[in-house]
Amino acid sequence: MDMRVCSVCGKQYDKCKTPYIAEGHFRWQDVACSPKCAMEYLARKEQAIKEQEAPAPAKQTRKTAKRSQKASTTEAKVESQPE
């Protein structure tokens, strides 16, 4: 018997002996002990991918801080002028 450990719950399970039907297709039996754990596994992977793709917040430098302060001051002046 070829035992595997579930990537989600840590439970040991027998590896599926069914041959691959098509290369590149996701088989939950390769990573999880049950379809429920496989869904959790996919949700975690999806979240990790989203976190990697999210751009890091821009670091504010003195120059950009002055620009944003200048822009807000200009906006305030425009708003305070009567039409």
PyMOL Python script that loads the backbone (N, CA, C, O; Angstrom):
from pymol import cmd

cmd.read_pdbstr("""\
ATOM      1  N   MET A   1       0.837  -1.189   0.000  1.00  0.00           N
ATOM      2  CA  MET A   1       0.000   0.000   0.000  1.00  0.00           C
ATOM      3  C   MET A   1       0.876   1.244   0.000  1.00  0.00           C
ATOM      4  O   MET A   1       1.872   1.338   0.717  1.00  0.00           O
ATOM      5  N   ASP A   2       0.471   2.177  -0.820  1.00  0.00           N
ATOM      6  CA  ASP A   2       1.184   3.449  -0.906  1.00  0.00           C
ATOM      7  C   ASP A   2       0.375   4.484  -0.130  1.00  0.00           C
ATOM      8  O   ASP A   2      -0.664   4.949  -0.598  1.00  0.00           O
ATOM      9  N   MET A   3       0.856   4.837   1.053  1.00  0.00           N
ATOM     10  CA  MET A   3       0.131   5.774   1.916  1.00  0.00           C
ATOM     11  C   MET A   3       0.610   7.203   1.651  1.00  0.00           C
ATOM     12  O   MET A   3       1.790   7.452   1.400  1.00  0.00           O
ATOM     13  N   ARG A   4      -0.328   8.113   1.716  1.00  0.00           N
ATOM     14  CA  ARG A   4      -0.045   9.538   1.595  1.00  0.00           C
ATOM     15  C   ARG A   4      -0.616  10.246   2.811  1.00  0.00           C
ATOM     16  O   ARG A   4      -1.426   9.688   3.550  1.00  0.00           O
ATOM     17  N   VAL A   5      -0.179  11.486   3.006  1.00  0.00           N
ATOM     18  CA  VAL A   5      -0.691  12.311   4.103  1.00  0.00           C
ATOM     19  C   VAL A   5      -1.476  13.458   3.484  1.00  0.00           C
ATOM     20  O   VAL A   5      -0.990  14.141   2.582  1.00  0.00           O
ATOM     21  N   CYS A   6      -2.683  13.663   3.972  1.00  0.00           N
ATOM     22  CA  CYS A   6      -3.551  14.727   3.466  1.00  0.00           C
ATOM     23  C   CYS A   6      -2.904  16.091   3.724  1.00  0.00           C
ATOM     24  O   CYS A   6      -2.438  16.373   4.828  1.00  0.00           O
ATOM     25  N   SER A   7      -2.886  16.918   2.696  1.00  0.00           N
ATOM     26  CA  SER A   7      -2.293  18.257   2.794  1.00  0.00           C
ATOM     27  C   SER A   7      -3.093  19.190   3.683  1.00  0.00           C
ATOM     28  O   SER A   7      -2.576  20.223   4.108  1.00  0.00           O
ATOM     29  N   VAL A   8      -4.346  18.852   3.974  1.00  0.00           N
ATOM     30  CA  VAL A   8      -5.212  19.728   4.760  1.00  0.00           C
ATOM     31  C   VAL A   8      -5.310  19.272   6.210  1.00  0.00           C
ATOM     32  O   VAL A   8      -5.016  20.031   7.133  1.00  0.00           O
ATOM     33  N   CYS A   9      -5.730  18.012   6.399  1.00  0.00           N
ATOM     34  CA  CYS A   9      -5.993  17.557   7.773  1.00  0.00           C
ATOM     35  C   CYS A   9      -4.883  16.686   8.357  1.00  0.00           C
ATOM     36  O   CYS A   9      -4.874  16.430   9.561  1.00  0.00           O
ATOM     37  N   GLY A  10      -3.950  16.230   7.528  1.00  0.00           N
ATOM     38  CA  GLY A  10      -2.835  15.433   8.017  1.00  0.00           C
ATOM     39  C   GLY A  10      -3.129  13.948   8.170  1.00  0.00           C
ATOM     40  O   GLY A  10      -2.266  13.185   8.605  1.00  0.00           O
ATOM     41  N   LYS A  11      -4.332  13.537   7.818  1.00  0.00           N
ATOM     42  CA  LYS A  11      -4.727  12.138   7.921  1.00  0.00           C
ATOM     43  C   LYS A  11      -4.020  11.305   6.839  1.00  0.00           C
ATOM     44  O   LYS A  11      -3.816  11.784   5.723  1.00  0.00           O
ATOM     45  N   GLN A  12      -3.653  10.073   7.167  1.00  0.00           N
ATOM     46  CA  GLN A  12      -3.053   9.181   6.177  1.00  0.00           C
ATOM     47  C   GLN A  12      -4.160   8.525   5.358  1.00  0.00           C
ATOM     48  O   GLN A  12      -5.214   8.175   5.888  1.00  0.00           O
ATOM     49  N   TYR A  13      -3.908   8.363   4.062  1.00  0.00           N
ATOM     50  CA  TYR A  13      -4.886   7.714   3.189  1.00  0.00           C
ATOM     51  C   TYR A  13      -4.153   6.940   2.102  1.00  0.00           C
ATOM     52  O   TYR A  13      -2.996   7.223   1.789  1.00  0.00           O
ATOM     53  N   ASP A  14      -4.852   5.950   1.528  1.00  0.00           N
ATOM     54  CA  ASP A  14      -4.280   5.164   0.431  1.00  0.00           C
ATOM     55  C   ASP A  14      -4.248   5.988  -0.835  1.00  0.00           C
ATOM     56  O   ASP A  14      -5.216   6.670  -1.174  1.00  0.00           O
ATOM     57  N   LYS A  15      -3.125   5.921  -1.534  1.00  0.00           N
ATOM     58  CA  LYS A  15      -3.000   6.608  -2.808  1.00  0.00           C
ATOM     59  C   LYS A  15      -3.920   5.929  -3.817  1.00  0.00           C
ATOM     60  O   LYS A  15      -4.005   4.701  -3.857  1.00  0.00           O
ATOM     61  N   CYS A  16      -4.601   6.717  -4.622  1.00  0.00           N
ATOM     62  CA  CYS A  16      -5.481   6.188  -5.655  1.00  0.00           C
ATOM     63  C   CYS A  16      -4.641   5.476  -6.710  1.00  0.00           C
ATOM     64  O   CYS A  16      -3.631   6.008  -7.172  1.00  0.00           O
ATOM     65  N   LYS A  17      -5.049   4.309  -7.074  1.00  0.00           N
ATOM     66  CA  LYS A  17      -4.295   3.516  -8.047  1.00  0.00           C
ATOM     67  C   LYS A  17      -4.796   3.689  -9.475  1.00  0.00           C
ATOM     68  O   LYS A  17      -4.273   3.061 -10.395  1.00  0.00           O
ATOM     69  N   THR A  18      -5.795   4.527  -9.666  1.00  0.00           N
ATOM     70  CA  THR A  18      -6.327   4.793 -10.996  1.00  0.00           C
ATOM     71  C   THR A  18      -5.285   5.575 -11.796  1.00  0.00           C
ATOM     72  O   THR A  18      -4.743   6.563 -11.300  1.00  0.00           O
ATOM     73  N   PRO A  19      -5.001   5.149 -13.019  1.00  0.00           N
ATOM     74  CA  PRO A  19      -4.004   5.880 -13.816  1.00  0.00           C
ATOM     75  C   PRO A  19      -4.532   7.258 -14.233  1.00  0.00           C
ATOM     76  O   PRO A  19      -5.739   7.490 -14.291  1.00  0.00           O
ATOM     77  N   TYR A  20      -3.598   8.152 -14.519  1.00  0.00           N
ATOM     78  CA  TYR A  20      -3.975   9.487 -14.973  1.00  0.00           C
ATOM     79  C   TYR A  20      -4.697   9.379 -16.306  1.00  0.00           C
ATOM     80  O   TYR A  20      -4.236   8.692 -17.217  1.00  0.00           O
ATOM     81  N   ILE A  21      -5.818  10.054 -16.413  1.00  0.00           N
ATOM     82  CA  ILE A  21      -6.564  10.049 -17.671  1.00  0.00           C
ATOM     83  C   ILE A  21      -5.948  11.072 -18.619  1.00  0.00           C
ATOM     84  O   ILE A  21      -5.749  10.787 -19.800  1.00  0.00           O
ATOM     85  N   ALA A  22      -5.653  12.235 -18.113  1.00  0.00           N
ATOM     86  CA  ALA A  22      -5.057  13.296 -18.925  1.00  0.00           C
ATOM     87  C   ALA A  22      -4.045  14.053 -18.070  1.00  0.00           C
ATOM     88  O   ALA A  22      -4.337  14.433 -16.936  1.00  0.00           O
ATOM     89  N   GLU A  23      -2.886  14.262 -18.612  1.00  0.00           N
ATOM     90  CA  GLU A  23      -1.857  15.012 -17.908  1.00  0.00           C
ATOM     91  C   GLU A  23      -2.307  16.461 -17.727  1.00  0.00           C
ATOM     92  O   GLU A  23      -2.960  17.030 -18.602  1.00  0.00           O
ATOM     93  N   GLY A  24      -1.954  17.048 -16.589  1.00  0.00           N
ATOM     94  CA  GLY A  24      -2.267  18.446 -16.330  1.00  0.00           C
ATOM     95  C   GLY A  24      -3.604  18.682 -15.657  1.00  0.00           C
ATOM     96  O   GLY A  24      -3.921  19.821 -15.314  1.00  0.00           O
ATOM     97  N   HIS A  25      -4.394  17.645 -15.457  1.00  0.00           N
ATOM     98  CA  HIS A  25      -5.684  17.793 -14.778  1.00  0.00           C
ATOM     99  C   HIS A  25      -5.487  17.619 -13.279  1.00  0.00           C
ATOM    100  O   HIS A  25      -4.683  16.794 -12.844  1.00  0.00           O
ATOM    101  N   PHE A  26      -6.220  18.396 -12.493  1.00  0.00           N
ATOM    102  CA  PHE A  26      -6.135  18.305 -11.039  1.00  0.00           C
ATOM    103  C   PHE A  26      -6.848  17.044 -10.565  1.00  0.00           C
ATOM    104  O   PHE A  26      -7.999  16.803 -10.929  1.00  0.00           O
ATOM    105  N   ARG A  27      -6.172  16.250  -9.763  1.00  0.00           N
ATOM    106  CA  ARG A  27      -6.768  15.064  -9.151  1.00  0.00           C
ATOM    107  C   ARG A  27      -6.705  15.249  -7.644  1.00  0.00           C
ATOM    108  O   ARG A  27      -5.622  15.265  -7.060  1.00  0.00           O
ATOM    109  N   TRP A  28      -7.848  15.388  -7.024  1.00  0.00           N
ATOM    110  CA  TRP A  28      -7.874  15.647  -5.595  1.00  0.00           C
ATOM    111  C   TRP A  28      -7.221  14.536  -4.807  1.00  0.00           C
ATOM    112  O   TRP A  28      -6.716  14.783  -3.712  1.00  0.00           O
ATOM    113  N   GLN A  29      -7.212  13.302  -5.332  1.00  0.00           N
ATOM    114  CA  GLN A  29      -6.632  12.169  -4.632  1.00  0.00           C
ATOM    115  C   GLN A  29      -5.113  12.314  -4.443  1.00  0.00           C
ATOM    116  O   GLN A  29      -4.519  11.639  -3.603  1.00  0.00           O
ATOM    117  N   ASP A  30      -4.505  13.187  -5.223  1.00  0.00           N
ATOM    118  CA  ASP A  30      -3.053  13.395  -5.113  1.00  0.00           C
ATOM    119  C   ASP A  30      -2.675  14.280  -3.929  1.00  0.00           C
ATOM    120  O   ASP A  30      -1.532  14.240  -3.475  1.00  0.00           O
ATOM    121  N   VAL A  31      -3.609  15.073  -3.425  1.00  0.00           N
ATOM    122  CA  VAL A  31      -3.270  16.033  -2.366  1.00  0.00           C
ATOM    123  C   VAL A  31      -4.127  15.926  -1.113  1.00  0.00           C
ATOM    124  O   VAL A  31      -3.764  16.461  -0.066  1.00  0.00           O
ATOM    125  N   ALA A  32      -5.273  15.230  -1.213  1.00  0.00           N
ATOM    126  CA  ALA A  32      -6.201  15.216  -0.085  1.00  0.00           C
ATOM    127  C   ALA A  32      -6.851  13.846   0.099  1.00  0.00           C
ATOM    128  O   ALA A  32      -6.892  13.022  -0.815  1.00  0.00           O
ATOM    129  N   CYS A  33      -7.353  13.639   1.307  1.00  0.00           N
ATOM    130  CA  CYS A  33      -7.984  12.357   1.643  1.00  0.00           C
ATOM    131  C   CYS A  33      -9.446  12.293   1.226  1.00  0.00           C
ATOM    132  O   CYS A  33     -10.015  11.205   1.141  1.00  0.00           O
ATOM    133  N   SER A  34     -10.061  13.439   0.966  1.00  0.00           N
ATOM    134  CA  SER A  34     -11.486  13.464   0.618  1.00  0.00           C
ATOM    135  C   SER A  34     -11.775  14.679  -0.267  1.00  0.00           C
ATOM    136  O   SER A  34     -10.980  15.617  -0.316  1.00  0.00           O
ATOM    137  N   PRO A  35     -12.909  14.661  -0.962  1.00  0.00           N
ATOM    138  CA  PRO A  35     -13.279  15.839  -1.758  1.00  0.00           C
ATOM    139  C   PRO A  35     -13.417  17.111  -0.905  1.00  0.00           C
ATOM    140  O   PRO A  35     -13.105  18.209  -1.367  1.00  0.00           O
ATOM    141  N   LYS A  36     -13.886  16.954   0.343  1.00  0.00           N
ATOM    142  CA  LYS A  36     -14.023  18.112   1.239  1.00  0.00           C
ATOM    143  C   LYS A  36     -12.661  18.743   1.519  1.00  0.00           C
ATOM    144  O   LYS A  36     -12.516  19.963   1.443  1.00  0.00           O
ATOM    145  N   CYS A  37     -11.671  17.926   1.840  1.00  0.00           N
ATOM    146  CA  CYS A  37     -10.320  18.445   2.083  1.00  0.00           C
ATOM    147  C   CYS A  37      -9.721  19.016   0.792  1.00  0.00           C
ATOM    148  O   CYS A  37      -8.961  19.984   0.835  1.00  0.00           O
ATOM    149  N   ALA A  38     -10.061  18.421  -0.346  1.00  0.00           N
ATOM    150  CA  ALA A  38      -9.558  18.919  -1.632  1.00  0.00           C
ATOM    151  C   ALA A  38     -10.090  20.326  -1.902  1.00  0.00           C
ATOM    152  O   ALA A  38      -9.359  21.175  -2.411  1.00  0.00           O
ATOM    153  N   MET A  39     -11.354  20.579  -1.567  1.00  0.00           N
ATOM    154  CA  MET A  39     -11.925  21.917  -1.749  1.00  0.00           C
ATOM    155  C   MET A  39     -11.211  22.936  -0.864  1.00  0.00           C
ATOM    156  O   MET A  39     -10.939  24.056  -1.295  1.00  0.00           O
ATOM    157  N   GLU A  40     -10.911  22.547   0.365  1.00  0.00           N
ATOM    158  CA  GLU A  40     -10.170  23.423   1.276  1.00  0.00           C
ATOM    159  C   GLU A  40      -8.762  23.685   0.734  1.00  0.00           C
ATOM    160  O   GLU A  40      -8.266  24.810   0.796  1.00  0.00           O
ATOM    161  N   TYR A  41      -8.133  22.651   0.211  1.00  0.00           N
ATOM    162  CA  TYR A  41      -6.796  22.771  -0.373  1.00  0.00           C
ATOM    163  C   TYR A  41      -6.814  23.786  -1.517  1.00  0.00           C
ATOM    164  O   TYR A  41      -5.955  24.666  -1.583  1.00  0.00           O
ATOM    165  N   LEU A  42      -7.796  23.662  -2.422  1.00  0.00           N
ATOM    166  CA  LEU A  42      -7.894  24.586  -3.549  1.00  0.00           C
ATOM    167  C   LEU A  42      -8.173  26.016  -3.089  1.00  0.00           C
ATOM    168  O   LEU A  42      -7.638  26.965  -3.662  1.00  0.00           O
ATOM    169  N   ALA A  43      -8.997  26.177  -2.068  1.00  0.00           N
ATOM    170  CA  ALA A  43      -9.292  27.514  -1.545  1.00  0.00           C
ATOM    171  C   ALA A  43      -8.030  28.158  -0.975  1.00  0.00           C
ATOM    172  O   ALA A  43      -7.787  29.347  -1.182  1.00  0.00           O
ATOM    173  N   ARG A  44      -7.238  27.378  -0.266  1.00  0.00           N
ATOM    174  CA  ARG A  44      -5.981  27.906   0.289  1.00  0.00           C
ATOM    175  C   ARG A  44      -5.003  28.286  -0.814  1.00  0.00           C
ATOM    176  O   ARG A  44      -4.349  29.326  -0.735  1.00  0.00           O
ATOM    177  N   LYS A  45      -4.901  27.454  -1.836  1.00  0.00           N
ATOM    178  CA  LYS A  45      -4.006  27.746  -2.961  1.00  0.00           C
ATOM    179  C   LYS A  45      -4.442  29.016  -3.684  1.00  0.00           C
ATOM    180  O   LYS A  45      -3.617  29.861  -4.032  1.00  0.00           O
ATOM    181  N   GLU A  46      -5.746  29.140  -3.905  1.00  0.00           N
ATOM    182  CA  GLU A  46      -6.271  30.324  -4.575  1.00  0.00           C
ATOM    183  C   GLU A  46      -5.971  31.590  -3.775  1.00  0.00           C
ATOM    184  O   GLU A  46      -5.588  32.611  -4.346  1.00  0.00           O
ATOM    185  N   GLN A  47      -6.143  31.525  -2.458  1.00  0.00           N
ATOM    186  CA  GLN A  47      -5.859  32.670  -1.593  1.00  0.00           C
ATOM    187  C   GLN A  47      -4.376  33.030  -1.635  1.00  0.00           C
ATOM    188  O   GLN A  47      -4.024  34.209  -1.670  1.00  0.00           O
ATOM    189  N   ALA A  48      -3.515  32.029  -1.631  1.00  0.00           N
ATOM    190  CA  ALA A  48      -2.070  32.278  -1.681  1.00  0.00           C
ATOM    191  C   ALA A  48      -1.679  32.946  -2.999  1.00  0.00           C
ATOM    192  O   ALA A  48      -0.811  33.819  -3.019  1.00  0.00           O
ATOM    193  N   ILE A  49      -2.312  32.543  -4.087  1.00  0.00           N
ATOM    194  CA  ILE A  49      -2.025  33.144  -5.392  1.00  0.00           C
ATOM    195  C   ILE A  49      -2.481  34.596  -5.406  1.00  0.00           C
ATOM    196  O   ILE A  49      -1.764  35.464  -5.904  1.00  0.00           O
ATOM    197  N   LYS A  50      -3.668  34.871  -4.863  1.00  0.00           N
ATOM    198  CA  LYS A  50      -4.175  36.247  -4.806  1.00  0.00           C
ATOM    199  C   LYS A  50      -3.247  37.137  -3.991  1.00  0.00           C
ATOM    200  O   LYS A  50      -3.001  38.285  -4.360  1.00  0.00           O
ATOM    201  N   GLU A  51      -2.731  36.610  -2.884  1.00  0.00           N
ATOM    202  CA  GLU A  51      -1.830  37.397  -2.035  1.00  0.00           C
ATOM    203  C   GLU A  51      -0.515  37.684  -2.742  1.00  0.00           C
ATOM    204  O   GLU A  51       0.066  38.752  -2.549  1.00  0.00           O
ATOM    205  N   GLN A  52      -0.040  36.759  -3.552  1.00  0.00           N
ATOM    206  CA  GLN A  52       1.202  36.975  -4.294  1.00  0.00           C
ATOM    207  C   GLN A  52       1.011  37.997  -5.405  1.00  0.00           C
ATOM    208  O   GLN A  52       1.915  38.778  -5.703  1.00  0.00           O
ATOM    209  N   GLU A  53      -0.175  37.988  -6.019  1.00  0.00           N
ATOM    210  CA  GLU A  53      -0.435  38.893  -7.132  1.00  0.00           C
ATOM    211  C   GLU A  53      -0.758  40.312  -6.682  1.00  0.00           C
ATOM    212  O   GLU A  53      -0.606  41.253  -7.460  1.00  0.00           O
ATOM    213  N   ALA A  54      -1.198  40.478  -5.448  1.00  0.00           N
ATOM    214  CA  ALA A  54      -1.562  41.805  -4.949  1.00  0.00           C
ATOM    215  C   ALA A  54      -0.331  42.693  -4.884  1.00  0.00           C
ATOM    216  O   ALA A  54       0.686  42.296  -4.315  1.00  0.00           O
ATOM    217  N   PRO A  55      -0.404  43.889  -5.457  1.00  0.00           N
ATOM    218  CA  PRO A  55       0.745  44.790  -5.409  1.00  0.00           C
ATOM    219  C   PRO A  55       0.993  45.296  -3.991  1.00  0.00           C
ATOM    220  O   PRO A  55       0.060  45.542  -3.226  1.00  0.00           O
ATOM    221  N   ALA A  56       2.236  45.438  -3.675  1.00  0.00           N
ATOM    222  CA  ALA A  56       2.603  45.961  -2.359  1.00  0.00           C
ATOM    223  C   ALA A  56       2.243  47.444  -2.309  1.00  0.00           C
ATOM    224  O   ALA A  56       2.365  48.136  -3.319  1.00  0.00           O
ATOM    225  N   PRO A  57       1.806  47.941  -1.162  1.00  0.00           N
ATOM    226  CA  PRO A  57       1.486  49.371  -1.069  1.00  0.00           C
ATOM    227  C   PRO A  57       2.728  50.214  -1.352  1.00  0.00           C
ATOM    228  O   PRO A  57       3.835  49.882  -0.926  1.00  0.00           O
ATOM    229  N   ALA A  58       2.520  51.301  -2.073  1.00  0.00           N
ATOM    230  CA  ALA A  58       3.637  52.163  -2.438  1.00  0.00           C
ATOM    231  C   ALA A  58       4.196  52.851  -1.200  1.00  0.00           C
ATOM    232  O   ALA A  58       3.458  53.342  -0.345  1.00  0.00           O
ATOM    233  N   LYS A  59       5.495  52.870  -1.136  1.00  0.00           N
ATOM    234  CA  LYS A  59       6.155  53.527  -0.012  1.00  0.00           C
ATOM    235  C   LYS A  59       6.147  55.026  -0.282  1.00  0.00           C
ATOM    236  O   LYS A  59       6.541  55.475  -1.359  1.00  0.00           O
ATOM    237  N   GLN A  60       5.699  55.786   0.693  1.00  0.00           N
ATOM    238  CA  GLN A  60       5.619  57.228   0.515  1.00  0.00           C
ATOM    239  C   GLN A  60       6.958  57.861   0.885  1.00  0.00           C
ATOM    240  O   GLN A  60       7.485  57.643   1.976  1.00  0.00           O
ATOM    241  N   THR A  61       7.486  58.637  -0.032  1.00  0.00           N
ATOM    242  CA  THR A  61       8.739  59.343   0.203  1.00  0.00           C
ATOM    243  C   THR A  61       8.413  60.799   0.520  1.00  0.00           C
ATOM    244  O   THR A  61       7.256  61.214   0.453  1.00  0.00           O
ATOM    245  N   ARG A  62       9.415  61.550   0.857  1.00  0.00           N
ATOM    246  CA  ARG A  62       9.195  62.976   1.148  1.00  0.00           C
ATOM    247  C   ARG A  62       8.628  63.697  -0.067  1.00  0.00           C
ATOM    248  O   ARG A  62       7.752  64.554   0.046  1.00  0.00           O
ATOM    249  N   LYS A  63       9.155  63.326  -1.238  1.00  0.00           N
ATOM    250  CA  LYS A  63       8.724  63.979  -2.468  1.00  0.00           C
ATOM    251  C   LYS A  63       7.247  63.695  -2.753  1.00  0.00           C
ATOM    252  O   LYS A  63       6.494  64.610  -3.085  1.00  0.00           O
ATOM    253  N   THR A  64       6.830  62.434  -2.624  1.00  0.00           N
ATOM    254  CA  THR A  64       5.420  62.105  -2.883  1.00  0.00           C
ATOM    255  C   THR A  64       4.518  62.665  -1.791  1.00  0.00           C
ATOM    256  O   THR A  64       3.366  63.004  -2.062  1.00  0.00           O
ATOM    257  N   ALA A  65       5.016  62.770  -0.565  1.00  0.00           N
ATOM    258  CA  ALA A  65       4.225  63.356   0.516  1.00  0.00           C
ATOM    259  C   ALA A  65       3.973  64.834   0.237  1.00  0.00           C
ATOM    260  O   ALA A  65       2.872  65.333   0.469  1.00  0.00           O
ATOM    261  N   LYS A  66       4.992  65.537  -0.262  1.00  0.00           N
ATOM    262  CA  LYS A  66       4.831  66.953  -0.596  1.00  0.00           C
ATOM    263  C   LYS A  66       3.846  67.127  -1.740  1.00  0.00           C
ATOM    264  O   LYS A  66       3.034  68.052  -1.731  1.00  0.00           O
ATOM    265  N   ARG A  67       3.917  66.224  -2.742  1.00  0.00           N
ATOM    266  CA  ARG A  67       2.998  66.306  -3.881  1.00  0.00           C
ATOM    267  C   ARG A  67       1.554  66.114  -3.425  1.00  0.00           C
ATOM    268  O   ARG A  67       0.666  66.864  -3.833  1.00  0.00           O
ATOM    269  N   SER A  68       1.320  65.119  -2.588  1.00  0.00           N
ATOM    270  CA  SER A  68      -0.055  64.868  -2.151  1.00  0.00           C
ATOM    271  C   SER A  68      -0.549  66.004  -1.257  1.00  0.00           C
ATOM    272  O   SER A  68      -1.734  66.335  -1.290  1.00  0.00           O
ATOM    273  N   GLN A  69       0.334  66.608  -0.458  1.00  0.00           N
ATOM    274  CA  GLN A  69      -0.048  67.732   0.385  1.00  0.00           C
ATOM    275  C   GLN A  69      -0.369  68.942  -0.488  1.00  0.00           C
ATOM    276  O   GLN A  69      -1.331  69.666  -0.230  1.00  0.00           O
ATOM    277  N   LYS A  70       0.442  69.153  -1.521  1.00  0.00           N
ATOM    278  CA  LYS A  70       0.232  70.271  -2.431  1.00  0.00           C
ATOM    279  C   LYS A  70      -1.092  70.099  -3.180  1.00  0.00           C
ATOM    280  O   LYS A  70      -1.834  71.064  -3.363  1.00  0.00           O
ATOM    281  N   ALA A  71      -1.383  68.886  -3.605  1.00  0.00           N
ATOM    282  CA  ALA A  71      -2.622  68.610  -4.334  1.00  0.00           C
ATOM    283  C   ALA A  71      -3.837  68.837  -3.446  1.00  0.00           C
ATOM    284  O   ALA A  71      -4.830  69.411  -3.895  1.00  0.00           O
ATOM    285  N   SER A  72      -3.776  68.402  -2.209  1.00  0.00           N
ATOM    286  CA  SER A  72      -4.925  68.596  -1.319  1.00  0.00           C
ATOM    287  C   SER A  72      -5.112  70.076  -0.988  1.00  0.00           C
ATOM    288  O   SER A  72      -6.246  70.525  -0.822  1.00  0.00           O
ATOM    289  N   THR A  73      -4.038  70.834  -0.889  1.00  0.00           N
ATOM    290  CA  THR A  73      -4.130  72.273  -0.630  1.00  0.00           C
ATOM    291  C   THR A  73      -4.765  72.968  -1.830  1.00  0.00           C
ATOM    292  O   THR A  73      -5.605  73.853  -1.667  1.00  0.00           O
ATOM    293  N   THR A  74      -4.364  72.569  -3.027  1.00  0.00           N
ATOM    294  CA  THR A  74      -4.928  73.153  -4.260  1.00  0.00           C
ATOM    295  C   THR A  74      -6.413  72.839  -4.360  1.00  0.00           C
ATOM    296  O   THR A  74      -7.206  73.709  -4.719  1.00  0.00           O
ATOM    297  N   GLU A  75      -6.800  71.599  -4.045  1.00  0.00           N
ATOM    298  CA  GLU A  75      -8.203  71.207  -4.083  1.00  0.00           C
ATOM    299  C   GLU A  75      -9.011  72.036  -3.083  1.00  0.00           C
ATOM    300  O   GLU A  75     -10.132  72.441  -3.388  1.00  0.00           O
ATOM    301  N   ALA A  76      -8.467  72.290  -1.910  1.00  0.00           N
ATOM    302  CA  ALA A  76      -9.160  73.058  -0.889  1.00  0.00           C
ATOM    303  C   ALA A  76      -9.364  74.506  -1.368  1.00  0.00           C
ATOM    304  O   ALA A  76     -10.416  75.096  -1.123  1.00  0.00           O
ATOM    305  N   LYS A  77      -8.366  75.071  -2.045  1.00  0.00           N
ATOM    306  CA  LYS A  77      -8.492  76.428  -2.549  1.00  0.00           C
ATOM    307  C   LYS A  77      -9.574  76.520  -3.623  1.00  0.00           C
ATOM    308  O   LYS A  77     -10.358  77.469  -3.647  1.00  0.00           O
ATOM    309  N   VAL A  78      -9.609  75.526  -4.508  1.00  0.00           N
ATOM    310  CA  VAL A  78     -10.603  75.515  -5.569  1.00  0.00           C
ATOM    311  C   VAL A  78     -11.998  75.394  -4.989  1.00  0.00           C
ATOM    312  O   VAL A  78     -12.916  76.066  -5.460  1.00  0.00           O
ATOM    313  N   GLU A  79     -12.182  74.564  -3.989  1.00  0.00           N
ATOM    314  CA  GLU A  79     -13.475  74.357  -3.376  1.00  0.00           C
ATOM    315  C   GLU A  79     -13.950  75.616  -2.616  1.00  0.00           C
ATOM    316  O   GLU A  79     -15.151  75.872  -2.536  1.00  0.00           O
ATOM    317  N   SER A  80     -13.024  76.384  -2.071  1.00  0.00           N
ATOM    318  CA  SER A  80     -13.419  77.545  -1.278  1.00  0.00           C
ATOM    319  C   SER A  80     -13.718  78.780  -2.121  1.00  0.00           C
ATOM    320  O   SER A  80     -14.283  79.745  -1.606  1.00  0.00           O
ATOM    321  N   GLN A  81     -13.359  78.777  -3.389  1.00  0.00           N
ATOM    322  CA  GLN A  81     -13.627  79.923  -4.250  1.00  0.00           C
ATOM    323  C   GLN A  81     -15.104  79.935  -4.661  1.00  0.00           C
ATOM    324  O   GLN A  81     -15.658  78.907  -5.050  1.00  0.00           O
ATOM    325  N   PRO A  82     -15.735  81.118  -4.569  1.00  0.00           N
ATOM    326  CA  PRO A  82     -17.154  81.205  -5.002  1.00  0.00           C
ATOM    327  C   PRO A  82     -17.229  81.141  -6.515  1.00  0.00           C
ATOM    328  O   PRO A  82     -16.293  81.513  -7.222  1.00  0.00           O
ATOM    329  N   GLU A  83     -18.373  80.656  -6.995  1.00  0.00           N
ATOM    330  CA  GLU A  83     -18.554  80.534  -8.447  1.00  0.00           C
ATOM    331  C   GLU A  83     -19.191  81.750  -9.031  1.00  0.00           C
ATOM    332  O   GLU A  83     -19.414  81.810 -10.241  1.00  0.00           O
TER     333      GLU A  83
END
""", "prot")
cmd.dss("prot")
cmd.show_as("cartoon", "prot")
cmd.util.cbc("prot")
cmd.orient("prot")
